[in-house]
Amino acid sequence: MRTEDPWYDDALTSGWGEHDGLPAAPGRPAEARPGRGEPGDPHAAVYLTVQRSPAFQQVRRRYRRFVLPATAAFLVWYFAYVVTATVAPQLMARPLVGVFNVAMAAGLAQFATTFLLTWAYVRHARLRRDRPALELRWETQDMARTGAAAAGPGRDRGDAPAQSRGDARSGRRAEALADFPGPRTAREGTL
């Protein structure tokens, strides 16, 4: 069953739903639409260009620099709790206050660590990745619409960087960037 979505943009979602038995989009026969990654797919070049771009690599690098160490630290903490509970039950059964023992304290600390890690991830994403990812998304959409894959993200059809073409950005884009939270300066403090 297909419902009409007012936010649907065929240029941005081409390739979705073609291989899962959904009917073709109105006005485009299914056999005329190439699948993802096929030579006739006009968006494959755009997405490959974006994937190889320095801006995309920077966003991925920032993501990995946070996620991999944070995941490793949390898993070490979690397995340390499980192994300690298995190997040293007398340590975990040691009372701290009344019937509240070390195992209960460590278990509650697991929950606290989960919330702390979630907060840290959201903060890191907001301050370090969201703005460049949003700019990269807009560049990708512009490239997909205009077919300017050869120019690459961060570049117009000429050689001028995207940042120098502020007049070419839509009012909505400039307004969103102005309101988008970025890193705070030392004077403003940190969260």
GIBEL-V151661 format. One record per backbone hydrogen bond with DSSP energy under -0.5 kcal/mol. CO is the residue of the C=O (numbers start at 0). NH is the residue of the N-H. E is the energy in kcal/mol with one decimal. If there is no record, write none. Layout:
CO:NH:E
CO:NH:E
//
This chain:
3:5:-0.5
4:7:-1.5
7:9:-0.5
8:11:-1.0
8:12:-1.8
9:13:-0.6
12:15:-2.1
14:17:-0.5
16:21:-0.7
24:27:-2.0
28:31:-1.2
28:32:-0.5
29:32:-1.0
31:33:-0.7
34:37:-1.4
37:40:-2.0
39:41:-0.6
40:43:-0.8
40:44:-0.6
41:45:-0.6
42:46:-2.5
43:47:-2.3
44:48:-2.3
45:49:-2.4
46:50:-2.4
47:51:-1.6
48:52:-0.5
49:52:-1.2
52:56:-2.1
53:57:-2.2
54:58:-1.9
55:59:-2.5
56:60:-2.5
57:61:-2.5
58:62:-2.0
59:63:-2.8
60:64:-2.5
61:65:-1.0
62:65:-0.7
62:66:-2.9
63:67:-1.7
63:68:-0.5
65:69:-2.0
66:70:-2.8
67:71:-2.3
68:72:-2.7
69:73:-2.4
70:74:-2.6
71:75:-2.3
72:76:-2.3
73:77:-2.8
74:78:-2.9
75:79:-2.2
76:80:-1.7
77:81:-2.2
78:82:-3.1
79:83:-2.4
80:84:-2.3
81:85:-1.6
82:86:-3.4
83:87:-2.4
87:90:-0.5
87:91:-1.8
88:92:-1.8
90:93:-1.1
91:102:-2.3
93:101:-1.7
96:99:-2.4
98:100:-0.7
99:95:-3.3
99:96:-1.8
100:104:-2.1
101:105:-2.8
102:106:-2.5
103:107:-2.5
104:108:-2.1
105:109:-1.5
106:110:-1.3
107:111:-2.3
108:112:-2.6
109:113:-2.0
110:114:-2.2
111:115:-2.5
112:116:-2.8
113:117:-2.2
114:118:-2.5
115:119:-2.5
116:120:-2.4
117:121:-2.4
118:122:-2.4
119:123:-2.6
120:124:-2.7
121:125:-2.5
122:126:-2.5
123:127:-2.8
123:128:-0.6
124:128:-1.5
124:129:-3.1
128:132:-2.5
129:133:-2.5
130:134:-2.5
131:135:-2.4
132:136:-2.2
133:137:-2.3
134:138:-2.3
135:139:-2.5
136:140:-2.5
137:141:-2.6
138:142:-2.6
139:143:-2.6
140:144:-2.2
141:145:-2.4
142:146:-2.2
142:147:-0.9
146:148:-0.5
147:150:-0.8
147:151:-0.9
151:154:-1.4
153:161:-2.4
159:155:-1.5
160:163:-1.2
161:164:-1.3
164:167:-1.4
164:168:-0.7
165:168:-0.6
169:173:-2.2
170:174:-2.2
171:175:-2.3
172:176:-2.3
173:177:-2.0
174:178:-1.7
175:179:-0.9
184:188:-1.2
//
